[in-house]
Amino acid sequence: MIPKCHPGLLLLPCMVVSLAQKIAADETPSDEQAIRAKIQSYVDAFNKHDAEAVAAHWTENGDFVTPGELDLKGRQAIQAEFEAYFQGSPEARVEVTEPEIRFLSPGVAVEEGTARLLAPEPTETQYVAIHVKTAEGWRMDSVREQAQARPQSHYEQLKELEWMIGEWVDADDDATVETTCQWTKNNNFITRSFRVYVAGSVNLEGTQIIGWDPAARTIRSWMFDSEGGFGVGVWTRNGDQWTVRALQVLAGGERASAINTMTYVDDDTFTIRSTNREIDGELSPDIPEIKVVRK
């Protein structure tokens, strides 16, 4: 027969067991925490250039495929390779940020992440590491590391226009024009967003995209405005002066053209003027030189 008990007394053993489990959990790090501690230990050993300590993170017969596709088998081979590497790269340092860890079983885990080599030249690699739980604790049994493909960039062809990056303004008694220039991802394009204010209200706005045309091997631009007009331009440079030969289709279908000249003065100033302006074959007045300053 089961004796009758007060409900609170029935809960007491559960509370005691639960508290004991919580204390044990707090005192003993989880397997994931142990692996993350090993990752930090590996980074510390690498940055101290301690090849023996680095190799000790592998199992005795573990293997390591390097970004250069060199297949190293066993701690001794891995240690010898790191000794040679540290000798030839005395400034080498690495960091690993927030790798993903998942468990295949209680004794096997997979780590995936990105390693960033900070010196002598910043590079990134992607890696997959298999961790196994041994009598020595968690060790890497297999690591595959690959150089991360560099995205294509036309920065070298566009860097002569880097002075344009930032916010600019030009104003007179009739209107104010504010322009913001910034790089897109991978520095493949520069975007120029502009707004024209008349009597304090936005009268016109638009975006110009400037990029390198690898087929024609020239700088081109594409412009779209809030009235529905759009256009293209071809850029050429002569010293501190850039000439943009622009063609545009206006909102009503008219075809316009102009030669716009931008002249770099200093990091906070440039001038712009527009000549040879035509709309459907009829000449329009030139726009004299305007001074534009960094906002």
C-alpha positions as CSV (number, residue, x, y, z in Angstrom):
1,M,0.0,0.0,0.0
2,I,1.2,3.5,-0.9
3,P,1.0,5.8,2.1
4,K,-0.9,9.0,1.7
5,C,1.3,12.1,1.6
6,H,0.9,15.8,1.5
7,P,1.1,17.0,-2.2
8,G,3.9,19.3,-1.2
9,L,6.0,16.4,0.2
10,L,5.6,14.5,-3.1
11,L,7.1,17.4,-5.0
12,L,10.1,17.8,-2.6
13,P,12.1,14.9,-4.0
14,C,11.7,16.1,-7.5
15,M,12.8,19.6,-6.5
16,V,15.9,18.2,-4.8
17,V,16.8,16.1,-7.9
18,S,16.1,19.0,-10.2
19,L,18.3,21.3,-8.1
20,A,21.1,18.7,-8.0
21,Q,21.0,18.4,-11.8
22,K,21.1,22.1,-12.3
23,I,24.2,22.4,-10.0
24,A,25.9,19.6,-11.8
25,A,25.1,21.2,-15.2
26,D,26.5,24.5,-14.0
27,E,29.7,22.9,-12.7
28,T,30.3,20.7,-15.8
29,P,30.5,22.4,-19.2
30,S,28.4,20.9,-21.9
31,D,30.0,19.1,-24.8
32,E,29.4,22.0,-27.1
33,Q,31.0,24.4,-24.6
34,A,33.9,22.0,-24.4
35,I,34.3,22.0,-28.2
36,R,34.1,25.8,-28.3
37,A,36.8,26.0,-25.6
38,K,39.0,23.8,-27.8
39,I,38.4,26.1,-30.8
40,Q,39.6,29.1,-28.7
41,S,42.5,27.0,-27.4
42,Y,43.4,26.2,-31.1
43,V,43.3,30.0,-32.0
44,D,45.4,30.9,-29.0
45,A,48.0,28.2,-29.8
46,F,48.1,29.4,-33.5
47,N,48.6,33.0,-32.5
48,K,51.4,32.0,-30.2
49,H,53.0,30.1,-33.1
50,D,53.1,26.9,-30.9
51,A,53.1,24.2,-33.6
52,E,53.1,21.3,-31.0
53,A,50.1,22.8,-29.2
54,V,48.3,23.3,-32.5
55,A,48.9,19.7,-33.6
56,A,47.7,18.4,-30.2
57,H,44.2,19.5,-31.1
58,W,44.0,16.6,-33.6
59,T,43.7,12.9,-32.8
60,E,46.9,10.9,-33.0
61,N,46.0,9.7,-36.6
62,G,43.9,12.7,-37.6
63,D,44.2,14.3,-41.0
64,F,44.2,17.9,-42.3
65,V,43.6,19.0,-45.9
66,T,45.1,22.5,-46.2
67,P,43.7,25.3,-48.4
68,G,46.5,24.4,-50.8
69,E,45.1,20.8,-50.9
70,L,48.0,19.4,-49.1
71,D,46.8,16.2,-47.3
72,L,48.6,15.8,-43.9
73,K,48.0,12.6,-41.9
74,G,48.9,12.3,-38.2
75,R,49.9,14.7,-35.5
76,Q,53.6,14.6,-36.4
77,A,53.0,15.6,-40.1
78,I,50.6,18.3,-39.0
79,Q,53.1,19.7,-36.4
80,A,55.9,19.7,-38.9
81,E,53.8,21.6,-41.5
82,F,52.9,24.3,-38.9
83,E,56.5,24.6,-37.7
84,A,57.5,25.4,-41.3
85,Y,54.6,27.7,-41.8
86,F,55.2,29.7,-38.6
87,Q,58.9,30.0,-39.5
88,G,58.0,31.5,-42.9
89,S,55.2,33.7,-41.6
90,P,56.3,35.2,-38.3
91,E,53.3,37.7,-38.3
92,A,50.6,35.2,-38.9
93,R,47.5,35.5,-36.8
94,V,44.0,33.9,-37.1
95,E,40.5,34.4,-35.8
96,V,37.4,32.2,-36.0
97,T,34.0,33.8,-35.4
98,E,30.8,32.0,-34.3
99,P,31.3,28.6,-36.0
100,E,28.3,26.3,-36.3
101,I,28.5,23.0,-34.3
102,R,26.1,20.1,-34.7
103,F,26.2,16.6,-33.2
104,L,26.0,13.4,-35.2
105,S,26.1,11.3,-32.1
106,P,27.1,11.9,-28.4
107,G,30.7,11.3,-29.3
108,V,30.9,12.9,-32.8
109,A,30.4,16.6,-33.8
110,V,30.7,18.6,-37.0
111,E,32.1,22.2,-36.9
112,E,31.7,24.5,-39.9
113,G,32.9,28.1,-40.1
114,T,35.1,30.7,-41.6
115,A,38.7,31.3,-40.5
116,R,40.2,34.7,-41.1
117,L,44.0,35.0,-41.5
118,L,44.8,38.6,-40.4
119,A,48.5,38.6,-41.3
120,P,50.7,38.8,-43.4
121,E,47.8,39.4,-45.8
122,P,44.1,39.2,-44.9
123,T,42.4,36.1,-46.4
124,E,39.4,34.0,-45.5
125,T,39.0,30.2,-45.7
126,Q,35.9,28.0,-45.1
127,Y,36.4,24.8,-43.2
128,V,34.7,21.7,-41.9
129,A,36.1,19.9,-38.9
130,I,35.0,16.5,-37.4
131,H,35.4,16.4,-33.6
132,V,35.5,13.1,-31.7
133,K,35.3,12.5,-28.0
134,T,38.4,10.6,-26.8
135,A,40.1,9.7,-23.5
136,E,42.0,12.9,-23.9
137,G,38.8,14.9,-24.4
138,W,37.4,16.4,-27.6
139,R,39.9,16.2,-30.6
140,M,39.7,16.9,-34.3
141,D,39.8,13.8,-36.3
142,S,39.5,15.4,-39.8
143,V,39.7,19.0,-41.1
144,R,39.0,20.2,-44.6
145,E,39.9,23.8,-45.3
146,Q,39.3,25.7,-48.6
147,A,40.2,29.2,-49.7
148,Q,37.1,31.3,-50.1
149,A,36.6,32.4,-53.6
150,R,37.1,36.2,-54.0
151,P,34.1,38.0,-55.5
152,Q,34.8,39.7,-58.8
153,S,35.5,43.4,-58.2
154,H,36.1,46.4,-60.6
155,Y,37.3,48.6,-57.8
156,E,40.7,49.1,-59.5
157,Q,39.0,50.6,-62.5
158,L,36.6,52.8,-60.4
159,K,38.9,53.9,-57.6
160,E,39.8,57.1,-59.5
161,L,36.3,58.3,-58.6
162,E,36.5,57.4,-54.9
163,W,36.7,61.1,-54.0
164,M,33.0,61.3,-55.0
165,I,32.0,59.1,-52.1
166,G,30.0,61.1,-49.5
167,E,27.3,63.8,-49.4
168,W,27.4,66.9,-51.6
169,V,25.3,70.0,-52.0
170,D,25.1,72.9,-54.5
171,A,22.6,75.7,-54.1
172,D,21.6,79.1,-55.7
173,D,18.7,81.4,-55.3
174,D,16.4,79.1,-57.3
175,A,17.2,75.6,-56.2
176,T,19.3,73.3,-54.0
177,V,20.7,69.9,-55.2
178,E,21.7,67.3,-52.6
179,T,23.7,64.3,-53.8
180,T,24.8,61.1,-51.9
181,C,27.4,58.8,-53.4
182,Q,28.3,55.4,-52.0
183,W,29.8,52.1,-53.0
184,T,27.7,49.0,-53.7
185,K,28.8,45.6,-52.3
186,N,32.2,44.4,-53.6
187,N,32.9,48.0,-54.9
188,N,31.6,47.1,-58.3
189,F,29.4,50.2,-58.7
190,I,29.0,53.7,-57.3
191,T,25.4,54.9,-56.8
192,R,24.6,58.7,-56.9
193,S,21.2,59.5,-55.5
194,F,20.1,63.1,-56.0
195,R,17.3,65.4,-54.9
196,V,16.4,68.8,-56.3
197,Y,14.7,71.1,-53.9
198,V,12.7,74.2,-55.1
199,A,11.1,76.4,-52.5
200,G,11.9,73.8,-49.8
201,S,10.1,71.0,-51.6
202,V,11.5,68.1,-53.6
203,N,10.9,68.9,-57.3
204,L,13.0,66.1,-58.8
205,E,14.9,63.1,-57.6
206,G,16.8,60.2,-59.2
207,T,19.6,57.7,-59.1
208,Q,22.7,57.4,-61.2
209,I,24.7,54.1,-61.2
210,I,28.4,54.3,-62.3
211,G,30.3,51.2,-63.2
212,W,33.0,49.7,-65.3
213,D,32.1,48.1,-68.7
214,P,34.6,45.3,-69.1
215,A,33.6,44.6,-72.7
216,A,34.1,48.2,-73.9
217,R,36.8,48.8,-71.2
218,T,35.4,52.1,-70.1
219,I,33.4,53.7,-67.3
220,R,29.7,54.0,-68.0
221,S,26.7,55.4,-66.1
222,W,23.0,54.8,-66.1
223,M,20.5,57.4,-64.8
224,F,16.8,57.2,-63.8
225,D,14.8,60.2,-62.6
226,S,11.4,60.5,-60.8
227,E,9.7,62.0,-63.9
228,G,10.3,58.8,-65.9
229,G,13.3,59.8,-67.8
230,F,16.4,57.7,-68.2
231,G,19.8,57.9,-69.8
232,V,23.3,56.6,-70.2
233,G,26.8,58.2,-70.2
234,V,30.3,57.3,-71.2
235,W,33.1,58.7,-68.9
236,T,36.6,59.7,-69.9
237,R,39.3,61.3,-67.8
238,N,41.9,64.0,-68.5
239,G,43.9,64.7,-65.3
240,D,41.5,66.0,-62.7
241,Q,38.7,66.4,-65.2
242,W,36.0,63.8,-66.1
243,T,33.9,64.3,-69.2
244,V,30.6,62.5,-69.4
245,R,29.0,62.2,-72.8
246,A,25.3,61.7,-71.9
247,L,22.3,60.5,-73.9
248,Q,18.8,60.6,-72.4
249,V,15.2,59.8,-73.1
250,L,12.9,62.3,-71.4
251,A,9.6,61.4,-69.9
252,G,7.7,62.7,-73.0
253,G,9.9,60.6,-75.4
254,E,12.2,63.4,-76.5
255,R,15.8,62.5,-77.0
256,A,18.4,64.7,-75.3
257,S,22.2,64.8,-75.2
258,A,24.9,66.8,-73.5
259,I,28.5,66.9,-72.5
260,N,28.9,67.2,-68.7
261,T,32.3,68.1,-67.3
262,M,33.2,67.4,-63.7
263,T,36.5,68.9,-62.3
264,Y,38.0,67.8,-59.0
265,V,39.2,70.8,-57.0
266,D,40.0,69.1,-53.6
267,D,38.5,66.4,-51.4
268,D,35.7,68.7,-50.4
269,T,35.0,70.6,-53.7
270,F,34.4,69.9,-57.4
271,T,32.8,71.9,-60.2
272,I,30.4,70.7,-62.9
273,R,29.1,72.3,-66.2
274,S,27.0,71.1,-69.1
275,T,27.6,72.0,-72.7
276,N,26.5,71.0,-76.2
277,R,23.0,70.4,-74.9
278,E,20.4,69.3,-77.4
279,I,16.7,68.1,-77.2
280,D,15.4,66.4,-80.4
281,G,18.2,68.1,-82.4
282,E,17.5,71.6,-81.1
283,L,20.3,73.3,-79.1
284,S,19.6,74.3,-75.5
285,P,21.5,76.9,-73.4
286,D,24.6,75.7,-71.7
287,I,24.7,75.4,-67.9
288,P,27.6,77.4,-66.6
289,E,30.1,76.0,-64.1
290,I,28.6,75.2,-60.7
291,K,30.6,74.7,-57.5
292,V,29.6,71.7,-55.5
293,V,30.8,71.2,-51.9
294,R,30.9,68.3,-49.5
295,K,27.9,68.5,-47.1
